[in-house]
Amino acid sequence: MSNTGKRPGSLGKHGVKIGMPVVKAKNFKGSLKRLLGYLKPYRWRLLAVFGLAILSTAFSIVSPKILGKATTKLFEGIMLKYQQVPGARVDFEYILQILLFLVGLYIFSACFSYLQQYLMAGIAQKTVYDLRQAVQDKLNRLPLKYFDARPHGEILSRVTNDVDNIGSTLQQSLTQSITSLVTLVGILLMMLSISPLMTLIAVVIVPLSLVVTVLIAKRSQKYFATQQKELGILNGHVEEMYTGHPIVKAFGREGESVEKFQEINQRLYEVGWKAQFISGIISPLISFIGNIGYVLVCVVGSSLVLKNKIEIGDIQAFIQYTRQFTHPIMQTANIANIIQSTVASAERVFELLDEAEQVPEPDKAKVLAFPRGEVELRNVTFGYGETNLIENMNLHVKPGQTVAIVGPTGAGKTTLVNLLMRFYEIKSGQILVDGVDIREMKRGDLRTLFGMVLQDTWLFNGTIRDNIAYGRVGASEQEIVQAARMAHADHFIRTLPEGYDTVLDEEASNISQGQKQLLTIARAILADPSILILDEATSNVDTRTEVLIQKAMLTLMKGRTSFVIAHRLSTIREADLILVMNQGSIIEMGNHQELLAKGGFYADLYQSQFASTSREAG
C-alpha cells in the first residue's frame, strides 16, 4: 500500500532527508573495513574515479566566477552608455568569448562526469557480482539446519535487498560523497576569494538551517516510526483477511473485518498526516532562512561594490555559490545516513557468509558404480544441540524392500529421511548404503541414489516437458514420454492445449493437485534412482486421481528400495517392513499382520484410523 506525499526517507526540496531513523550497524568500523576489502582489486580504477570527480566538480565550481566577469563587463558597458561617454559600447566580443569558454568548461565537466560514472558503474557491478557469487557459494555450503531455523524471506532479503542496497550505494553515494566534499571546499575557497565578510554571513546561515532541520526531523521521526508500525498492522490485517476470505464470509465476520480495517486506517491517516506535515515544514523554513541570507548578502555586496572592493558580477557569482553551498552539506549528511544503512546491510550479508558450514567433502570420496539399494543404520544418534531426537537407532533394509515409517507428529519420521540423504549430520554411529558409510561419499553422489516424491509438490515455472526432464540431465523426448506413461500422466498431458509444451506458472495453478503429483512421480521415474523416499502423496485428491497416483507409485517402487512416510495406514499394508516411531525411537518393527498381532502402538493407531474411516463412511 502506498502513501501520498513524500515517502519516508525521501528527499525534500533542499536535499533534506526526512523519515524513519536509519538502521545502524552493530560493528560499523569492522563491517565497513570488510566491505572496502571487496573494492581492493579495483583500487586503481577507484583512484581514476576520484580524479575524474575532482576535475568534473572543479570545472563546475569556477563557472559562476567566470560568468560574473561577463556580467561585470555587460554592466560596465551599459553604465558608460548611460553616462553618455563618447565611444562607449558593450564589449559583446569579450562576453561571447567568456560564454564560449564556459560552454567548453561545461562540456569538459560533463565528459569527466560521464567517464566517472562509467568507471564507477563497472566497479560497483563487479563488486556486487563478487559479493553475490560469494553468497551463492556460501548458500551451497550451508547445512539444511540453517535454512530450517530461519524464515526464507529473511534469507532472500539478505541475498537480494541487502546486496542491491550495497550496489546502489557504491554506484551513487561513493562518487556523490567525493563530489560533495570537493564542491564544499571549492565553493568555500571561491567565496573567500570574493569577500570574506560575505562568506561569514553565508556560513552563519548554514548552522541555523541545520538546527532547524534537526529539531523538526527529531519530532517527525517518532511519527514516521508510528506510521510504519501502523502500516505493518494494516498490511498484516489485509493479508490475513484476504488469505482467509472464505472463512471470514462463512462465519459472517465481514462487518467486523471492515470495522477493524477502518480503525487501523484512521490511526494510520492521523499519524501519517502529522508525519508528512511536520517533515514538510522543513523545506519552507530553510527557504525562509536562506532568503534572509540572500538579502543580507545582496545588501553587503552592494555596499562593497559602491566602495569598489568587488565587482557587480561578483555579487551574482556569490549568490550562486550561496545557493550551491547548502546542497553538498545536506547531501553529505544524507550520504552518511545511507552509508550507515549500507554497512548495516553489509553486516547482515557478512553474518550469512560467516555461518558455520557443513562438514567438508572427503578428499578421496567413494562412488557406488552399481548401487543395489541396501541401507543400514548402526547405533545412530542425532539431535539439535544437547537434546537428542534419535538415540542408538539400528536398522537393516535389504535391496528392493519397501519400508514404511509411521508414527505421530514429531516422532522423527522426516528426520530419519533427512539423515539418510545427509541433509543433517549424525552425532554418532553410522549410516551405510551398500556397505559404504555415507560420510565417505560426496553429498551430490549420495543424493543421486535417491528419488523423492513429497506430499508438497514442487514444480518450477517452465514447460511440463522441462519439469519431467528435471529428473535427469540430457533425457530424450522418448524417455520423457515413457516416464509420463509409467506415471499415468501421459493421457492428461496430451489433453492440454499445448501438451508437453504447456507452460506451468509459478504456482502451477493451471493443473490440479493430483496432476502435479503425477508429474513429480514421472520426474522420479525418469531419474531412475536406487532408493525412493515417498511422503504419502494422495492427500487432498479425488478418489480416481488417488488410484492413479497409487498405481504410479507402485510402478515407481518396483524393484527399488523404498522408504514410505505413511499417514494413512491402509496404504502400507503390503510393505515388507513397518517401522513404528515415537519420540525419535523405533518402538515396534514388523509387517502389517505381525504388528496387528502384537496389539501394541501400531494396532491401536490402525484401529483408531479404521474406526474413524468407518464413521465417516457411515
N, C-alpha and C positions, 0 to 999 in steps of 0.2 A: 504494500500500500504506500502511496506516495504522499508527501506533504506539499502544500502550496508554499510559495515564498522561497526563501533561501533554505537549502538543506543544511542540517547540522554539519559543520565542518566546511562550509562553502566560503568563498572569498567575498568580502564586501567590496564596495566601490573603490576603496583605497587600499585594497590588498590586505585588509584586516581579517584574520581568520576568526570565525565565531563558531561556537558549538560545543560539542562534548569535550571533556578533558582527554588529553592524549594518553593512550596506553603506553606505559613506560616499561623498559626492560629491567629485569632483576639485576643483571650484571652488565651495565651499559658499556663500560670500557672493554671488558673482556670480549663481549659479543661483537662490538664494533671492530676491534683489532682482528678478530677471526674473520669477519666479513671482508675487511680490507685485504686480508690474505688472498681472497679469491681474485683480487684485482692485480696482484703482483705480476702475473705473466704479461700484463698489458701496461706496465708502468711507463714505458717509453711513449706509447700512444697516448697515455693519460697526460704526460708532460706536454705533448703536442696539443692536446685539447686545452690545457690550461693556458698555453702560449697563445693559441688562437682566440680564446675567450678574452684574454687581456687586450690583444690587438683590436678585436671587434669592439670591445667596450671603450677603449681609448679613442678610437675614431669617432664614436658617437658622442663622447664627452666633450671633445673640443669643438664640435659643430655649433653649439649655441654661441660660443665666444666669437667664432668666425662670422656667424650670421649677424652678430651685434655690430661688427665692423661695417657690414653692408648697410645696416640701419643708421649708423652714425654718419656714413658718407651721404646717404639719402637725406638725412636731417640737415646736414651742413649745406648741401646744395639748395634745398628748399628755403632755408633761413637766409642765405646770401641773396637769392632771388627776391625774397620778401623785403630784404633791406635795400633792394634795388642797386646792388653792387654791379658796376659795369662788367660785362662778360661772364657774369655768374650763371652757372648751369649745374644740373645734376650729372655727376660723373657715372653715367649708366654703363660705360665700358668697364669701369672698376667693379661696379656692383655685379655685372654679368660674369666677370672673372671669378668673383667670390662665389657666386651661385654655382658656376660650373665646377669650381674646386670642391664645393660642398657635395654636389652630386657625385663627384669622384669618391669623396670620403664615404658617403652612404653606400656606394656600390662596393667599395673595399670592405666596409664593415659587414655588409650583407654576405659577401663571399666568405669572409673569415667565419662568420656565424654559421653559414651553411656547412663549411668544412668541419667546424667544431661539432655540430650536431651529427654529421655523417660519421665521424670517427667515434663519437660517444655512443651512437646507436649500435655500432658494431661491438664496442666494448661491453655495453650493458647486456645486449642479447647473448653474447658469447659467455659472459659471466653467469647469466641466468641459465643458459644451456648447461654449463658445467655443474651448476647447483642442482638443476633438475635431474641431471644424469646421476649425480651423487645420491640424491634422494631415491631415485628409481632403483639404483643398485642396492641401496640400503634396505628398501622395502622387500626386495627379493631375498635378502639375507635375514630378515626378521622372523622370529618364530611365530606360529599361529596364535600363541597366547597374547602377544602384543595387540593383535587385531581384535581378539575376543574381549580384551579388557578395556577397549576404547570405542566410543561411537565412531562409525565410519565417516560421519560428517566432519568430525574433528580432524581425522587423518587427512581427508580430502582437502579441508581448509588449509592445512599446512602445506600440502603438495601444490595446491593451485593458488589460493588467495595470498598466502604469505610470500610465496616465491614471486608472484606477479607484483606484489607491493614492493619487493626489493628491486625488481627490474625497472618499474616506473620511477622509483627514486633515483636509481643510478642514471637513468636516461635523462631525467629532467632536473631533479634537485641538486645533483652534484655540480653540473655546469651553472645552474642558477646561483648557487652559493658563491662560486668563484666570481661570476659576473656581478653579483650584488656587492661583494666586498670591494672589487676593483672600482665599480661605479661609485660607491660611497666615498672611498678615499679620493678618487679622481675629482668628483664634484666638489668635495670639501676644499681641495687644493685650488680648483678653478675659482671658487667663491672667495677664498682668501686672497687670490691674486687680483680680484676686482676690488674688494673692500672688506677689511677685517671687521669694521663696525657693522656693516650689513650682514656679514656672516654670523656675528654674535646674535643678532636679532633672529635670524633664521634658525640657528641651532637651539636657542632657548624655547622656540615653539615646539620642537620635537619632543622633549621630555613631557611637556604639558599634554600633548596628544597621546603619548604612551600611557600616562597616568589615567587619563580619561578612558582609554581603551581597556586597561587592566581592571579598573573599578567596575565598568559596565560588564565586561566579559565574565568577571567573577560572579556577578549577580545572575547573569544569563545562564551560566553553566549548570547551576542547580536545576533550573527549569528544563534545560536540554536533557539532563540526566533523567529527570522525571518523565519527560516526553518519550525518551527511548524505552523506559520501563513500561509506560502505559501502551506504547506501540507494540511491544512484545506481548503484553497481556491480550491486546486486541487481536493480534495475528494468531496467537495461540487459541483464542476463543473461536475465531473464524475457521481455522483449520480443524478444530475439534468438531464444530457443528457441521461442516461440510463432509468430513470423514464419516461422521455418524448420522448423516442426514436421514436415512431410512428409520433409524431408531428414534430420532427426535420426533419425526412425523408419527411413527407408530404409537408413541406414548403421549402424543398431543402436547408436546412441550415447545412448539414453535413460538408462541407468545412469550414464554419465559426467556427463550433464547434471544428474541428480538429486544426485549427489555434490557437484558444484560448487555447486549451489544450497544444499545443506545446509552446506557450508563457509562460504559467504558469509553465510548466515542465522545461523550460530553466531557469527561475528565481529560481526554487527550486534546480536545479542542481548546479547553481553558488553559491548560499548561502550555500547549503549542503556541497559542496566541501570545501569551506572556513572554515565552522564549524568543519568538520572532520579533515582537515589538521592542523588547529591551535591547536585543542584539542589533536591531535596525536603527537604534538611536546613535550608534557609534559613528556611522558614516556622516550624517548631518552635523554632529558635534565636531568631528575632525575637520569637516569642510569649513565650519564657522571659525574654528581656531586658526586654520590655515589661511582663511581670507583676512583675518586680523593681521596675520604675519605679512601677507602680501601688501596690505595698506601701509604698514609700518615701513616695509622695505621701499615702497614707492616714495613715501614722504622723505625718508632719509636719503634715498638715492637722488631725488630731485634736488635736495639741498646740496648734495655733493657735486651734481652736475653744474649747478649755478656757481659753485666755487671752483669749477674747472678741475676737480680732483678725479672725476671719472667722466667717461663719455656717455651720451644718451643711449647708445647701443648696449653699453654695459648693464644698464638697468633691465633692458629686455632679456639679455643673457642671464642675468642674476635671477630674474623671476622664473625663467625656465629651469634653472638649476634648483631653485627653491621647490618648485613643483616636483622635480625628479628626486629631491633629497630624501623625502619620507618613504618613497616607494621601496628602495633597497633595504631600509631599516625594517619595514614591515615584512618584506619578503624574506629577509634573513631570519626574523622571528618565526615566520611560518615554516621555513625550511628546517629550523631547529626542531619544531614540533614534528614535522614529517620524518626527520631522521630518528627522533625518539621512537616513533611508531614503527619505522622500518627496522630499527635494531631490535625492537620487541618481536617483530615478525621473524627476523633472522634467528633470534634466540629460540623461538618455537621450532624452526626448521633444524637448528643445531641440536635441540633436545631429541628430535627424532633420529638425527644422524649419530647421536651418542648412545642410543639404546643398545642394550645387550643383544648380541646377535646369536643366531642358532649355532649349534656345535658345528665346527668346520667339517668339510667333507674329508674322508680318509685319503691319504696320499696314494695308496695302492688299493683302489676300490675293486671289489669283486663284482662280476657280472654273471647273471644266470643266462647262459646261452639257450637252454631248453627248459624253461620253467615248467614245473609239474603242478604247483599249487599246494604243496604241503606247508602247513603253518603250525608252529609250536610256540607256546609261551612257557617259560621256565621261571618260576618264583618272581613274577613281575610285580613290582611295587611302583605306584605312581601317585602323585598328589601335587597340589599347589601350596608352596610354602611348607609349613610344618604339618599341615593336615593331609593325610593320605586318603585318597579316594579308592584306590585299589591296593590290596596287600597280598603278596605271595600268591598271585594267581598262576595256576598251571592249566594248560590246555594243549591237546594234540589233535589237529584236524588233518585227516588224510586227503590226498588229492581227489577232487571230484565230489567231496562230501558237501552237503548243504547243512549249514549250522544256523539255527535260529536263535536270536538273542531276545529274551523277553524280560519284563520287569517293570516296576512302577517308575514314574518320572523321577529322575535324579539317581537312578540305580547304577548308572555307569555304562549304559549300552553304547551311546555315541562316543564316550571317552575311549572305550575299548577299540572302536573302529579308528579313531584318530591316532591311537598308539600304533596300530597295525601299519598305517600309512606314514608313520613317523612325523605327524604334524606336531606331536609333543614328544619330549624326551622322557624316558622312564628313569626312575631314581635308582632302581637296582633290578637285577635279573636279566633275562634275555628274551628277545622275540626273534624267532628264526623262520625263514622262508626257504624251503628245500634244503634245510640244514645250515644255511648261511645266516649269521647274525645280521639283522638289517642295518646296524650301525657300521658294518663293513662295506656297505653298498652306498653309492651316490643316491641322494634322495630322488633325483629325476629318474634314474634307472629303476629304483624300487617302485615308484608310483606308476610307471608304465605297465607294471604287472597287474595293477588294479583297475577295475572299471566301476564306476559309481552311478547308481540311479537313485536319486534322493526324492524325498516327499516334496520338497520345494524345487520345482523345475527351474533350470537356468538356461535361457536361450538368448543369444545376442541379436542385435539389430543387423539383419542380413537375410539372405535367401534361405529357404528350407534346405536346399542342397548344401550350402555352406555350413549350416548348423549341424547337419548329419556328418559332413566331412570333417568337422572339428575333431571327431574321434580318431582320425588317422591322417597324417600328412601325406598328400600325393595319391589319395584314393581315387580310383577311376569312377566314371559315371555308372558303369555296370555294377561295381561293388557297392556304391551308394544306394542304388535302386534295390539291389539284392538285400541289403541290410534293412531297408524300409519294408520290403515284403516280409522278411522274417519277423519284423516288429509289428506286422499287421497295420502299417501306416501308409503303405503304397496307395491303397484304394482312396482314402480320404484326401491324400495329397493330389491325386490326379483329378479329383472333383473340384479342386480350387481353380479359379480362372487362369492363374499363371503356373499351376502345377508346382514342379520343383523350383521354379524361379520366383515363387511367391515370396515377397519381402515381408519379414516379420518386423513389427515395430518394437520399440524398446521394451514394452510390457508383453509383447506377443499377444495383444488383445484381439487380433483378428482370427485366432483359432481358440478352441475350447481347452479347458484344463486337461481333459483326457488326451486330446490330440498332442498337447505339449509333452505329456508324459510318454506317449508313443514315440515321439521324435527323440527324446533323451534315451529311450531304450534302443532305438535304431543306431544312435551315436555310439552307445556302449557295445552293440553287436559289431559294428564296423571296427572298433578299436581292438576287438578280439583279445581281451585280457585273460590272464590265467586265473585270477581271483576276482570275484564280484562282491561288491558291497551294495546291498539293496535296503533302502529305508522305505518301508511299505508305501507303495505309490498309488494305492487305489482309493484313497480318501477323497471325498468331495467330487466323485464322478458318478455318472449314472450306471445302472446295473449292466447294460450292454457294453459300455466302454470298459467297465471293470473286468468283464470276461475277456475282452480283447487284450487288456493290459496283463492279465494273469497268464494268458496264452503266450504273449510276447516274452514275459519274464521267464516262463518255463523253457522257451526256446533259447533264451539268453543263458540260462543256468545250466543247460545240458552239457555235461562233460566238464564243468568248471567248479572249482571250489567256491562256495557262495556263503557269505555272511548276510543273513537277513534280519534286520531290526524289525521285529513284529509288534504291531499294536493290536491287531485283531488275531486272536489265537487260532481262529478257524482256518486261516490261510497257511498255517505252518504244520498242519497235522502230518504231512508226508516228509518233513525234514529228517535227515539222518540223525541229527543231534540237536537237542534244545538246551540252551544254557539259560537257567533262571537266575537273574542277577538282582541283588538288593544291597544297597549301601556299599557298592563297589566290590562285592564278593559274589562268586558263583555259589549259590546256596543249594541248587539242585541241577542235575545233569542226566540226560537220557532222552529217549524218543517219546513221542506223544503218549503211547499206551503205557510205557513204564512209569512216566511221571504221574499219569492219572491213577495208576495202581498204587502209588506211594501215598496218595491222599494228602499231599503237603501243600506248599505255597502255590505251585503251578495248578494243582487240581482246584484249589479254592478260587484262583484267578479265572480259570477256564469256566467253572460252574457259574461264577458271578456274571461273566460275559454272556454265557449261553442263556441264563435266566433273563438277563436284560434284553437280549435279542428276541426271546420268546414273547416277552411282554410287549415289545414294540410291534411284533408281527400280529399279536392278538389285538 
